[in-house]
Amino acid sequence: MKQILAFMDYGASEEGSVMANFGFKDEHYTVQDGMYLFTEKAKAYTGVIFPIFQSNDKYAFAYQTGIPADFLKRNMSIIDELSKVAKGDPSVGLTSETYNKVGVDYDKRTQDLKIKIILGREPLEAWDTYVAGLKNDAQYQKIIAEMNEDYQKRQGGK
């Protein structure tokens, strides 16, 4: 257990995060102008090289392999500006037993309808009808009540 925890600590470090996301320096990547550039060996892999840990770098989405330095700096400045006004999603981490059982079905129906509306297969009014149906759906209302209860617990209430 201690070795597993030590490994997780390493993954949370900058060195571990870089290794997990880019591989081994000079074998899988090089650094040029503050940008990680994949080697030909790394490019031969498909997908993410070492998807062990998530990077805790706030600029992780600013970076794409091979982008010019000025483009990276522009992306980073956009992230900096957004972070001044961004708010976290308060629903992250909330639980609902009902959602755990049937939430995937609701998510699928919601996504399917969004796609149909975007593609023009359903009129925009179909969304209003769908939402009205959810307001009268006892199971969906139970999910909302459970999420609200969990949120109140998080806030120190109840």
DSSP file with accessible surface (Angstrom, degrees, kcal/mol):
  #  RESIDUE AA STRUCTURE BP1 BP2  ACC     N-H-->O    O-->H-N    N-H-->O    O-->H-N    TCO  KAPPA ALPHA  PHI   PSI    X-CA   Y-CA   Z-CA
    1    1 A M     >        0   0  160      0, 0.0     4,-2.6     0, 0.0     5,-0.2   0.000 360.0 360.0 360.0 -41.6    0.0    0.0    0.0
    2    2 A K  H  >  +     0   0  183      1,-0.2     4,-2.4     2,-0.2     5,-0.2   0.871 360.0  51.1 -64.6 -35.1    2.8    2.4    0.8
    3    3 A Q  H  > S+     0   0  171      2,-0.2     4,-2.3     1,-0.2    -1,-0.2   0.896 109.7  49.9 -68.0 -38.3    4.4    1.8   -2.5
    4    4 A I  H  > S+     0   0  103      2,-0.2     4,-2.4     1,-0.2    -2,-0.2   0.936 112.3  47.4 -64.4 -44.7    1.1    2.5   -4.3
    5    5 A L  H  X S+     0   0   95     -4,-2.6     4,-2.5     1,-0.2    -2,-0.2   0.902 111.2  51.1 -64.3 -38.5    0.7    5.7   -2.4
    6    6 A A  H  X S+     0   0   56     -4,-2.4     4,-2.3     2,-0.2    -1,-0.2   0.905 109.9  50.4 -64.4 -39.4    4.3    6.7   -3.1
    7    7 A F  H  X S+     0   0   99     -4,-2.3     4,-2.3     2,-0.2    -2,-0.2   0.914 110.3  49.2 -64.2 -41.6    3.7    6.0   -6.8
    8    8 A M  H  X S+     0   0   97     -4,-2.4     4,-1.5     2,-0.2    -2,-0.2   0.897 109.6  52.0 -65.2 -39.8    0.5    8.2   -6.7
    9    9 A D  H  X S+     0   0  119     -4,-2.5     4,-0.8     2,-0.2    -2,-0.2   0.915 109.1  50.5 -60.6 -42.5    2.5   11.0   -5.0
   10   10 A Y  H >< S+     0   0   76     -4,-2.3     3,-1.2     1,-0.2     6,-0.7   0.928 107.8  53.1 -61.9 -42.5    5.1   10.8   -7.8
   11   11 A G  H 3< S+     0   0    1     -4,-2.3    -1,-0.2     1,-0.3    -2,-0.2   0.801 106.1  53.6 -63.5 -27.9    2.3   11.0  -10.4
   12   12 A A  H 3< S+     0   0   83     -4,-1.5    -1,-0.3    -3,-0.2    -2,-0.2   0.643  94.3  90.3 -82.1 -12.4    1.0   14.2   -8.7
   13   13 A S  S <X S-     0   0   44     -3,-1.2     4,-2.5    -4,-0.8     5,-0.2  -0.342  90.3-113.7 -78.6 163.7    4.5   15.8   -8.9
   14   14 A E  H  > S+     0   0  157      2,-0.2     4,-2.6     1,-0.2     5,-0.2   0.937 117.5  50.6 -62.8 -43.4    5.5   17.9  -11.9
   15   15 A E  H  > S+     0   0  136      1,-0.2     4,-2.4     2,-0.2    -1,-0.2   0.940 113.1  45.1 -60.5 -45.2    8.1   15.3  -12.9
   16   16 A G  H  > S+     0   0    0     -6,-0.7     4,-2.6     1,-0.2    -1,-0.2   0.890 112.5  51.4 -66.7 -38.7    5.7   12.4  -12.7
   17   17 A S  H  X S+     0   0   14     -4,-2.5     4,-2.1    -7,-0.3     5,-0.2   0.924 110.7  47.9 -65.3 -43.5    3.0   14.3  -14.6
   18   18 A V  H  X>S+     0   0   19     -4,-2.6     4,-2.8     2,-0.2     5,-0.7   0.936 113.2  48.8 -63.3 -43.8    5.4   15.2  -17.4
   19   19 A M  H  X5S+     0   0   29     -4,-2.4     4,-1.8    -5,-0.2    -2,-0.2   0.933 112.8  47.6 -61.5 -43.7    6.6   11.6  -17.6
   20   20 A A  H  <5S+     0   0    0     -4,-2.6    30,-0.7     1,-0.2    32,-0.3   0.850 120.7  36.2 -68.1 -33.3    3.0   10.3  -17.7
   21   21 A N  H  <5S+     0   0   40     -4,-2.1    28,-0.4    -5,-0.2    -2,-0.2   0.746 135.0  17.4 -93.3 -24.8    1.9   12.7  -20.3
   22   22 A F  H  <5S-     0   0   34     -4,-2.8     2,-0.3     1,-0.3    -3,-0.2   0.556  94.2-133.9-124.8 -15.8    4.9   13.0  -22.6
   23   23 A G     << -     0   0    1     -4,-1.8     2,-0.4    -5,-0.7    -1,-0.3  -0.658  56.4 -13.5  98.1-151.8    7.2   10.0  -21.8
   24   24 A F  S >>>S-     0   0  106     -2,-0.3     4,-3.6    -4,-0.1     3,-1.5  -0.784  75.6-105.2 -97.9 133.6   10.9   10.0  -21.2
   25   25 A K  B 345S+a   29   0A 122     -2,-0.4     5,-0.2     1,-0.3    -1,-0.1  -0.239 102.8   7.0 -58.6 139.4   12.9   13.1  -22.1
   26   26 A D  T 345S+     0   0  120      3,-3.5    -1,-0.3     1,-0.2     4,-0.1   0.187 129.0  61.8  70.3 -13.6   15.0   12.7  -25.3
   27   27 A E  T <45S+     0   0   82     -3,-1.5    15,-0.3     2,-0.2    14,-0.2   0.808 125.8   6.4 -99.3 -45.2   13.4    9.4  -26.0
   28   28 A H  T  <5S+     0   0    4     -4,-3.6    11,-1.9     1,-0.3     2,-0.3   0.616 133.4   9.9-110.9 -21.9    9.7   10.4  -26.3
   29   29 A Y  E   < -aB  25  38A  23     -5,-1.1    -3,-3.5     9,-0.3     2,-0.3  -0.989  51.3-156.5-153.4 160.1   10.0   14.2  -26.2
   30   30 A T  E     - B   0  37A  53      7,-2.4     7,-3.3    -2,-0.3     2,-0.5  -0.892  23.8-124.8-128.9 164.7   12.3   17.2  -26.3
   31   31 A V  E     + B   0  36A  68     -2,-0.3     2,-0.4     5,-0.2     5,-0.2  -0.960  30.6 169.7-115.3 127.2   11.6   20.7  -24.9
   32   32 A Q  E >  S- B   0  35A 110      3,-2.5     3,-1.9    -2,-0.5    -2,-0.0  -0.986  72.2 -12.8-138.8 123.5   12.0   23.7  -27.2
   33   33 A D  T 3  S-     0   0  129     -2,-0.4     3,-0.1     1,-0.3    -1,-0.1   0.872 128.7 -55.1  54.7  38.7   11.0   27.2  -26.3
   34   34 A G  T 3  S+     0   0   59      1,-0.2     2,-0.4     0, 0.0    -1,-0.3   0.564 114.9 117.5  75.8   8.0    9.0   25.8  -23.4
   35   35 A M  E <   -B   32   0A  10     -3,-1.9    -3,-2.5    28,-0.0     2,-0.6  -0.879  65.3-127.4-112.0 141.6    7.0   23.5  -25.6
   36   36 A Y  E     -B   31   0A  53     -2,-0.4     2,-0.5    -5,-0.2    30,-0.4  -0.757  26.6-167.4 -85.8 121.3    7.1   19.7  -25.4
   37   37 A L  E     -B   30   0A  39     -7,-3.3    -7,-2.4    -2,-0.6     2,-0.1  -0.949  16.9-130.3-113.8 123.6    7.8   18.2  -28.9
   38   38 A F  E     -B   29   0A  47     -2,-0.5    -9,-0.3    -9,-0.2   -10,-0.1  -0.459  20.4-128.3 -72.1 142.6    7.3   14.5  -29.5
   39   39 A T     >  -     0   0   30    -11,-1.9     4,-2.2    -2,-0.1     5,-0.2  -0.318  29.7-101.4 -78.5 170.4   10.1   12.6  -31.1
   40   40 A E  H  > S+     0   0  141      1,-0.2     4,-1.0     2,-0.2    -1,-0.1   0.872 124.5  56.8 -61.6 -35.6    9.5   10.4  -34.1
   41   41 A K  H >4 S+     0   0  105    -14,-0.2     3,-0.6     1,-0.2     4,-0.4   0.931 108.7  45.3 -61.7 -43.8    9.4    7.4  -31.8
   42   42 A A  H >4 S+     0   0    5    -15,-0.3     3,-1.5     1,-0.2    -2,-0.2   0.877 106.2  59.8 -68.4 -35.7    6.6    8.9  -29.8
   43   43 A K  H 3< S+     0   0  120     -4,-2.2    -1,-0.2     1,-0.3    -2,-0.2   0.740  93.6  67.0 -65.2 -20.8    4.7    9.9  -32.9
   44   44 A A  T << S+     0   0   84     -4,-1.0    -1,-0.3    -3,-0.6    -2,-0.2   0.741  87.1  84.6 -72.2 -21.8    4.6    6.2  -33.8
   45   45 A Y  S <  S-     0   0  110     -3,-1.5     2,-0.4    -4,-0.4     4,-0.1  -0.448  79.0-130.3 -74.8 154.3    2.3    5.5  -30.8
   46   46 A T        -     0   0  134     -2,-0.1    -2,-0.1     2,-0.1    -1,-0.0  -0.857  67.0  -8.1-104.6 143.6   -1.4    6.0  -31.2
   47   47 A G  S    S-     0   0   73     -2,-0.4     2,-0.2     0, 0.0    -2,-0.1  -0.286 118.1 -11.3  75.2-158.4   -3.3    8.0  -28.6
   48   48 A V        -     0   0   90      1,-0.1    -2,-0.1     3,-0.0   -26,-0.1  -0.535  62.4-139.5 -77.4 139.5   -1.8    9.2  -25.3
   49   49 A I  S    S+     0   0   25    -28,-0.4    -1,-0.1     1,-0.2   -28,-0.1   0.978  88.6   7.6 -67.5 -56.0    1.6    7.7  -24.6
   50   50 A F    >   -     0   0   49    -30,-0.7     2,-2.5   -29,-0.1     3,-0.6  -0.688  65.9-178.2-130.5  79.4    1.3    7.1  -20.9
   51   51 A P  T 3   +     0   0  102      0, 0.0   -30,-0.1     0, 0.0     3,-0.1  -0.228  46.3 115.8 -79.7  56.2   -2.2    7.8  -19.6
   52   52 A I  T 3  S+     0   0   86     -2,-2.5     2,-0.3   -32,-0.3   -35,-0.1   0.904  74.7  20.6 -87.9 -45.8   -1.4    7.0  -16.0
   53   53 A F  S <  S-     0   0   24     -3,-0.6     2,-0.3   -37,-0.2    -1,-0.2  -0.895  72.7-120.4-126.7 153.4   -2.0   10.4  -14.4
   54   54 A Q        -     0   0  175     -2,-0.3     2,-0.3    -3,-0.1   -34,-0.1  -0.708  34.4-116.8 -87.2 143.6   -3.8   13.6  -15.2
   55   55 A S        -     0   0   37     -2,-0.3   -43,-0.1     1,-0.1     5,-0.1  -0.585  12.3-155.1 -79.4 139.8   -1.8   16.7  -15.4
   56   56 A N        +     0   0  160     -2,-0.3     2,-0.5   -44,-0.1    -1,-0.1   0.112  54.5 126.4 -98.5  19.8   -2.6   19.4  -12.8
   57   57 A D    >   -     0   0   83      1,-0.2     3,-2.0   -43,-0.1     4,-0.2  -0.677  56.5-148.9 -82.2 122.8   -1.2   22.1  -15.2
   58   58 A K  T 3  S+     0   0  119     -2,-0.5     3,-0.3     1,-0.3    -1,-0.2   0.735  99.3  53.7 -65.7 -16.8   -3.8   24.8  -15.8
   59   59 A Y  T >> S+     0   0   49      1,-0.2     3,-1.7     2,-0.1     4,-0.9   0.291  72.5 111.8 -98.2  12.4   -2.3   25.3  -19.2
   60   60 A A  T <4 S+     0   0   41     -3,-2.0     3,-0.5     1,-0.3    -1,-0.2   0.857  81.0  45.5 -56.2 -36.2   -2.7   21.6  -20.2
   61   61 A F  T 34 S+     0   0  187     -3,-0.3    -1,-0.3    -4,-0.2    -2,-0.1   0.544 102.1  67.1 -86.8  -4.4   -5.4   22.4  -22.8
   62   62 A A  T <4 S+     0   0    2     -3,-1.7     2,-0.4    14,-0.0    -1,-0.2   0.752  90.5  79.2 -80.7 -22.9   -3.4   25.4  -24.2
   63   63 A Y     <  +     0   0   30     -4,-0.9     2,-0.4    -3,-0.5   -28,-0.0  -0.681  48.8 169.7 -98.0 134.3   -0.8   23.1  -25.6
   64   64 A Q    >   -     0   0  119     -2,-0.4     3,-2.1     3,-0.0     8,-0.1  -0.991  47.4 -94.8-134.4 137.9   -0.8   21.0  -28.7
   65   65 A T  T 3  S+     0   0   61     -2,-0.4   -28,-0.1     1,-0.3   -30,-0.0  -0.258 106.8   9.9 -54.3 127.4    2.2   19.3  -30.1
   66   66 A G  T 3  S+     0   0   55    -30,-0.4    -1,-0.3     1,-0.3   -29,-0.1   0.404  85.8 142.4  87.4   0.3    3.9   21.4  -32.7
   67   67 A I    <   -     0   0   23     -3,-2.1    -1,-0.3     1,-0.1     5,-0.0  -0.439  59.0 -99.0 -73.9 150.3    2.1   24.6  -32.2
   68   68 A P     >  -     0   0   77      0, 0.0     4,-2.1     0, 0.0     3,-0.4  -0.301  29.4-115.6 -64.8 153.0    4.1   27.8  -32.6
   69   69 A A  H  > S+     0   0   28      1,-0.2     4,-2.6     2,-0.2     5,-0.2   0.865 115.1  54.4 -59.2 -38.4    5.3   29.5  -29.4
   70   70 A D  H  > S+     0   0  121      1,-0.2     4,-2.1     2,-0.2    -1,-0.2   0.875 107.6  50.4 -67.4 -33.0    3.2   32.6  -30.0
   71   71 A F  H  > S+     0   0   84     -3,-0.4     4,-2.5     2,-0.2    -2,-0.2   0.915 110.3  50.0 -68.2 -40.8    0.1   30.5  -30.5
   72   72 A L  H  X S+     0   0   18     -4,-2.1     4,-2.6     2,-0.2    -2,-0.2   0.937 110.6  49.4 -62.1 -45.3    0.8   28.8  -27.1
   73   73 A K  H  X S+     0   0  144     -4,-2.6     4,-2.3     2,-0.2    -1,-0.2   0.893 110.2  51.2 -62.4 -39.0    1.3   32.1  -25.4
   74   74 A R  H  X S+     0   0  120     -4,-2.1     4,-2.1     2,-0.2    -1,-0.2   0.944 110.8  48.4 -62.5 -45.9   -2.0   33.4  -26.9
   75   75 A N  H  X S+     0   0   24     -4,-2.5     4,-2.1     1,-0.2    -2,-0.2   0.909 111.3  50.5 -60.4 -41.9   -3.8   30.2  -25.6
   76   76 A M  H  X S+     0   0   54     -4,-2.6     4,-2.4     1,-0.2    -1,-0.2   0.898 108.7  51.3 -64.8 -39.1   -2.2   30.7  -22.2
   77   77 A S  H  X S+     0   0   58     -4,-2.3     4,-2.4     2,-0.2    -1,-0.2   0.874 107.8  52.9 -67.9 -34.1   -3.3   34.3  -22.0
   78   78 A I  H  X S+     0   0   73     -4,-2.1     4,-2.8     2,-0.2     5,-0.2   0.935 109.7  48.6 -63.5 -44.4   -6.9   33.3  -22.9
   79   79 A I  H  X S+     0   0   38     -4,-2.1     4,-2.3     1,-0.2    -2,-0.2   0.919 110.5  51.6 -61.6 -42.0   -6.8   30.8  -20.0
   80   80 A D  H  X S+     0   0   52     -4,-2.4     4,-0.7     1,-0.2    -1,-0.2   0.917 111.9  46.1 -61.2 -43.5   -5.5   33.5  -17.7
   81   81 A E  H >< S+     0   0  113     -4,-2.4     3,-0.9     1,-0.2     4,-0.5   0.919 112.9  49.4 -66.3 -43.3   -8.3   35.9  -18.7
   82   82 A L  H >X S+     0   0  106     -4,-2.8     4,-2.1     1,-0.2     3,-1.4   0.866 102.3  62.1 -64.0 -35.1  -11.0   33.2  -18.3
   83   83 A S  H 3< S+     0   0   67     -4,-2.3    -1,-0.2     1,-0.3    -2,-0.2   0.753  93.8  64.8 -66.0 -18.8   -9.7   32.2  -14.9
   84   84 A K  T << S+     0   0  146     -3,-0.9    -1,-0.3    -4,-0.7    -2,-0.2   0.774 120.1  19.7 -71.8 -25.9  -10.5   35.7  -13.6
   85   85 A V  T <4 S+     0   0  112     -3,-1.4    -2,-0.2    -4,-0.5    -1,-0.2   0.489  96.0 116.0-121.2  -8.9  -14.2   35.2  -14.2
   86   86 A A     <  -     0   0   72     -4,-2.1     2,-0.4    -5,-0.1    -3,-0.0  -0.318  45.0-158.8 -69.6 146.2  -14.7   31.4  -14.4
   87   87 A K        -     0   0  194     -2,-0.0    -2,-0.0     0, 0.0    -3,-0.0  -0.975  20.6-114.9-122.3 142.1  -16.8   29.6  -11.8
   88   88 A G        -     0   0   69     -2,-0.4     3,-0.0     1,-0.1     0, 0.0  -0.280  35.7 -98.9 -71.0 157.7  -16.5   25.9  -11.0
   89   89 A D    >   -     0   0   97      1,-0.2     3,-1.5     2,-0.0    -1,-0.1  -0.703  29.2-156.8 -78.1 112.3  -19.4   23.6  -11.7
   90   90 A P  T 3  S+     0   0   77      0, 0.0    -1,-0.2     0, 0.0    -2,-0.0   0.669  87.5  64.7 -68.7 -12.4  -21.1   23.1   -8.3
   91   91 A S  T >  S+     0   0   61      2,-0.1     3,-2.1     3,-0.0     2,-0.2   0.658  72.2 113.4 -85.3 -12.5  -22.6   19.8   -9.4
   92   92 A V  T <  S+     0   0  101     -3,-1.5     3,-0.1     1,-0.3    -4,-0.0  -0.385  86.1  13.1 -62.7 126.3  -19.2   18.1   -9.7
   93   93 A G  T 3  S+     0   0   59      1,-0.3    -1,-0.3    -2,-0.2     2,-0.2   0.327  91.9 132.1  91.9  -8.0  -19.0   15.4   -7.0
   94   94 A L    <   -     0   0   25     -3,-2.1     2,-0.3     1,-0.0    -1,-0.3  -0.504  42.6-149.8 -75.2 148.1  -22.6   15.4   -6.1
   95   95 A T        +     0   0   79     51,-0.2     2,-0.3    -2,-0.2    55,-0.3  -0.893  20.2 179.4-123.6 153.2  -24.2   12.0   -5.9
   96   96 A S     >  -     0   0    2     -2,-0.3     4,-2.4     1,-0.1     5,-0.2  -0.932  20.9-151.9-148.1 122.0  -27.7   10.6   -6.4
   97   97 A E  H  > S+     0   0  124     -2,-0.3     4,-1.3     1,-0.2     5,-0.1   0.899 102.2  51.3 -61.0 -39.4  -28.6    6.9   -6.0
   98   98 A T  H >> S+     0   0   11      1,-0.2     4,-2.5     2,-0.2     3,-0.5   0.932 109.1  49.7 -65.1 -43.0  -31.3    7.3   -8.6
   99   99 A Y  H 3> S+     0   0   75      1,-0.2     4,-3.0     2,-0.2     5,-0.4   0.905 105.7  57.5 -62.1 -39.9  -29.0    8.9  -11.1
  100  100 A N  H 3< S+     0   0  102     -4,-2.4    -1,-0.2     1,-0.2    -2,-0.2   0.826 113.7  40.2 -59.4 -30.5  -26.5    6.1  -10.6
  101  101 A K  H << S+     0   0  162     -4,-1.3    -2,-0.2    -3,-0.5    -1,-0.2   0.863 138.2   6.7 -85.2 -41.5  -29.2    3.7  -11.6
  102  102 A V  H >X S+     0   0   26     -4,-2.5     4,-1.3    -5,-0.1     3,-0.7   0.422  94.2 102.4-127.2   0.8  -30.9    5.5  -14.5
  103  103 A G  H 3X S+     0   0    0     -4,-3.0     4,-2.9    -5,-0.4     5,-0.2   0.833  76.9  61.9 -60.9 -33.9  -28.9    8.6  -15.2
  104  104 A V  H 3> S+     0   0  110     -5,-0.4     4,-2.6     1,-0.2    -1,-0.2   0.900 102.4  52.4 -60.7 -37.8  -27.2    7.2  -18.3
  105  105 A D  H <> S+     0   0   95     -3,-0.7     4,-2.4     2,-0.2    -1,-0.2   0.924 111.1  46.1 -64.3 -43.5  -30.6    6.9  -20.0
  106  106 A Y  H  X S+     0   0    4     -4,-1.3     4,-2.6     2,-0.2    -2,-0.2   0.918 112.5  50.9 -64.5 -42.9  -31.4   10.5  -19.3
  107  107 A D  H  X S+     0   0   71     -4,-2.9     4,-2.7     1,-0.2     5,-0.2   0.917 111.0  48.5 -60.7 -43.0  -28.0   11.6  -20.5
  108  108 A K  H  X S+     0   0  124     -4,-2.6     4,-3.0    -5,-0.2     5,-0.2   0.934 111.9  48.0 -64.5 -45.6  -28.4    9.6  -23.7
  109  109 A R  H  X S+     0   0  113     -4,-2.4     4,-2.3     1,-0.2    -1,-0.2   0.908 112.8  49.6 -61.4 -40.8  -31.9   11.0  -24.4
  110  110 A T  H  X S+     0   0   26     -4,-2.6     4,-2.4     2,-0.2    -2,-0.2   0.945 113.7  44.4 -63.2 -49.1  -30.7   14.6  -23.7
  111  111 A Q  H  X S+     0   0   96     -4,-2.7     4,-2.5     1,-0.2     5,-0.2   0.910 112.1  53.1 -62.6 -43.1  -27.7   14.2  -26.0
  112  112 A D  H  X S+     0   0   58     -4,-3.0     4,-2.4    -5,-0.2    -1,-0.2   0.924 111.0  46.4 -59.0 -44.1  -29.8   12.5  -28.7
  113  113 A L  H  X S+     0   0   22     -4,-2.3     4,-2.6    -5,-0.2     5,-0.2   0.921 110.3  53.0 -67.2 -41.5  -32.3   15.4  -28.7
  114  114 A K  H  X S+     0   0   89     -4,-2.4     4,-2.7     1,-0.2    -2,-0.2   0.939 111.3  46.9 -57.0 -45.5  -29.5   18.0  -28.8
  115  115 A I  H  X S+     0   0   80     -4,-2.5     4,-2.7     1,-0.2     6,-0.3   0.926 111.0  51.1 -64.5 -43.7  -28.0   16.4  -31.8
  116  116 A K  H  <>S+     0   0   92     -4,-2.4     5,-2.4    -5,-0.2     6,-1.3   0.902 112.3  47.1 -61.4 -39.2  -31.3   16.1  -33.6
  117  117 A I  H ><5S+     0   0   32     -4,-2.6     3,-1.1     4,-0.2    -2,-0.2   0.938 112.3  49.2 -68.3 -44.3  -32.1   19.7  -33.0
  118  118 A I  H 3<5S+     0   0  139     -4,-2.7    -2,-0.2     1,-0.3    -1,-0.2   0.905 113.0  47.5 -61.6 -40.1  -28.6   20.8  -34.2
  119  119 A L  T 3<5S-     0   0  100     -4,-2.7    -1,-0.3    -5,-0.2    -2,-0.2   0.522 116.3-115.6 -80.2  -4.9  -29.0   18.7  -37.3
  120  120 A G  T < 5S+     0   0   61     -3,-1.1    -3,-0.2    -4,-0.4    -2,-0.1   0.617  83.5 119.9  82.3  13.2  -32.4   20.1  -37.9
  121  121 A R  S   <S+     0   0  182     -5,-2.4    -4,-0.2    -6,-0.3    -5,-0.1   0.653  79.3  33.6 -82.9 -17.8  -34.2   16.8  -37.5
  122  122 A E  S    S-     0   0   75     -6,-1.3    -2,-0.2    -9,-0.1    -1,-0.1  -0.985  90.7-113.4-132.3 146.8  -36.2   18.2  -34.6
  123  123 A P    >   -     0   0   72      0, 0.0     3,-1.9     0, 0.0     4,-0.4  -0.388  30.5-110.7 -75.3 159.4  -37.5   21.7  -34.1
  124  124 A L  T >> S+     0   0  118      1,-0.3     3,-1.7     2,-0.2     4,-0.8   0.837 116.2  68.2 -58.2 -31.2  -36.1   23.9  -31.3
  125  125 A E  H 3> S+     0   0  123      1,-0.3     4,-2.1     2,-0.2    -1,-0.3   0.750  83.0  73.9 -62.6 -21.3  -39.5   23.6  -29.6
  126  126 A A  H <> S+     0   0   17     -3,-1.9     4,-2.4     1,-0.2    -1,-0.3   0.843  91.7  56.7 -61.7 -30.5  -38.8   19.9  -29.0
  127  127 A W  H <> S+     0   0   80     -3,-1.7     4,-2.8    -4,-0.4    -1,-0.2   0.937 105.5  48.7 -65.7 -46.0  -36.3   21.0  -26.4
  128  128 A D  H  X S+     0   0  108     -4,-0.8     4,-2.4     1,-0.2    -2,-0.2   0.901 111.9  49.8 -60.6 -40.5  -39.0   23.0  -24.5
  129  129 A T  H  X S+     0   0  101     -4,-2.1     4,-2.1     2,-0.2    -1,-0.2   0.917 110.8  49.9 -64.2 -42.1  -41.3   19.9  -24.7
  130  130 A Y  H  X S+     0   0   38     -4,-2.4     4,-2.1     2,-0.2    -2,-0.2   0.936 111.3  47.8 -62.4 -46.8  -38.5   17.7  -23.4
  131  131 A V  H  X S+     0   0   44     -4,-2.8     4,-2.0     1,-0.2    -2,-0.2   0.915 110.0  52.6 -62.4 -42.4  -37.8   20.0  -20.4
  132  132 A A  H  X S+     0   0   47     -4,-2.4     4,-0.9     1,-0.2    -1,-0.2   0.902 108.3  51.9 -60.7 -38.5  -41.5   20.2  -19.6
  133  133 A G  H >< S+     0   0   41     -4,-2.1     3,-0.6     1,-0.2     4,-0.3   0.892 107.1  52.0 -64.5 -39.3  -41.6   16.4  -19.6
  134  134 A L  H >< S+     0   0   18     -4,-2.1     3,-1.1     1,-0.2    -1,-0.2   0.872 103.5  58.2 -65.4 -34.7  -38.6   16.3  -17.2
  135  135 A K  H 3< S+     0   0  143     -4,-2.0    -1,-0.2     1,-0.3    -2,-0.2   0.773 112.6  40.7 -65.7 -23.9  -40.4   18.7  -14.8
  136  136 A N  T << S+     0   0  142     -4,-0.9     2,-0.7    -3,-0.6    -1,-0.3   0.341  90.0 105.5-103.4   3.7  -43.3   16.2  -14.6
  137  137 A D    <>  -     0   0   43     -3,-1.1     4,-2.6    -4,-0.3     5,-0.2  -0.777  56.8-158.7 -90.4 111.9  -41.1   13.1  -14.5
  138  138 A A  H  > S+     0   0   83     -2,-0.7     4,-1.8     1,-0.2    -1,-0.2   0.879  91.4  50.9 -59.5 -39.5  -41.1   11.7  -10.9
  139  139 A Q  H  > S+     0   0   89      2,-0.2     4,-1.8     1,-0.2    -1,-0.2   0.919 111.4  47.0 -67.1 -41.7  -37.8    9.8  -11.3
  140  140 A Y  H  > S+     0   0   69      1,-0.2     4,-2.2     2,-0.2    -2,-0.2   0.905 110.6  52.6 -66.9 -39.3  -36.0   12.8  -12.7
  141  141 A Q  H  X S+     0   0   75     -4,-2.6     4,-2.5     1,-0.2    -1,-0.2   0.853 105.6  55.5 -64.4 -32.2  -37.4   15.0   -9.9
  142  142 A K  H  X S+     0   0  119     -4,-1.8     4,-2.6    -5,-0.2    -1,-0.2   0.904 105.7  51.7 -66.5 -39.7  -36.1   12.4   -7.4
  143  143 A I  H  X S+     0   0   10     -4,-1.8     4,-2.6     2,-0.2     5,-0.2   0.942 110.3  48.6 -59.5 -46.8  -32.6   12.8   -9.0
  144  144 A I  H  X S+     0   0   58     -4,-2.2     4,-2.8     1,-0.2    -2,-0.2   0.932 111.4  49.7 -59.7 -44.9  -32.9   16.6   -8.5
  145  145 A A  H  X S+     0   0   55     -4,-2.5     4,-2.4     1,-0.2    -1,-0.2   0.916 112.0  47.8 -63.0 -42.2  -34.0   16.2   -4.9
  146  146 A E  H  X S+     0   0   41     -4,-2.6     4,-2.4     2,-0.2   -51,-0.2   0.902 112.8  48.3 -66.3 -39.9  -31.1   13.8   -4.1
  147  147 A M  H  X S+     0   0   43     -4,-2.6     4,-2.6     2,-0.2    -2,-0.2   0.917 111.9  49.4 -65.4 -43.3  -28.6   16.1   -5.7
  148  148 A N  H  X S+     0   0   92     -4,-2.8     4,-2.5    -5,-0.2    -2,-0.2   0.905 110.6  50.7 -62.3 -40.5  -29.9   19.1   -3.9
  149  149 A E  H  X S+     0   0   86     -4,-2.4     4,-2.1     2,-0.2    -2,-0.2   0.931 111.4  47.4 -63.2 -44.2  -29.8   17.2   -0.6
  150  150 A D  H  X S+     0   0   38     -4,-2.4     4,-2.1   -55,-0.3    -2,-0.2   0.902 111.1  52.1 -64.2 -38.5  -26.1   16.2   -1.3
  151  151 A Y  H  X S+     0   0   77     -4,-2.6     4,-1.9     2,-0.2    -2,-0.2   0.923 108.0  51.0 -63.3 -43.7  -25.3   19.8   -2.2
  152  152 A Q  H  <>S+     0   0   86     -4,-2.5     5,-2.7     1,-0.2     4,-0.3   0.898 108.7  51.6 -61.9 -40.1  -26.9   21.1    1.1
  153  153 A K  H ><5S+     0   0  115     -4,-2.1     3,-1.3     1,-0.2    -1,-0.2   0.905 108.5  51.8 -61.1 -41.9  -24.7   18.6    3.0
  154  154 A R  H 3<5S+     0   0  114     -4,-2.1    -1,-0.2     1,-0.3    -2,-0.2   0.864 107.3  53.0 -62.6 -36.0  -21.7   19.9    1.2
  155  155 A Q  T 3<5S-     0   0  107     -4,-1.9    -1,-0.3    -5,-0.1    -2,-0.2   0.455 125.0-102.7 -80.1  -1.9  -22.6   23.4    2.2
  156  156 A G  T < 5S+     0   0   69     -3,-1.3    -3,-0.2     1,-0.3    -2,-0.1   0.488  81.5 126.5  94.3   5.0  -22.8   22.4    5.9
  157  157 A G      <       0   0   28     -5,-2.7    -1,-0.3    -6,-0.2    -2,-0.0  -0.347 360.0 360.0 -89.0 171.2  -26.6   22.2    6.0
  158  158 A K              0   0  197     -2,-0.1    -1,-0.1    -3,-0.1    -2,-0.1   0.998 360.0 360.0  49.3 360.0  -28.8   19.3    7.2
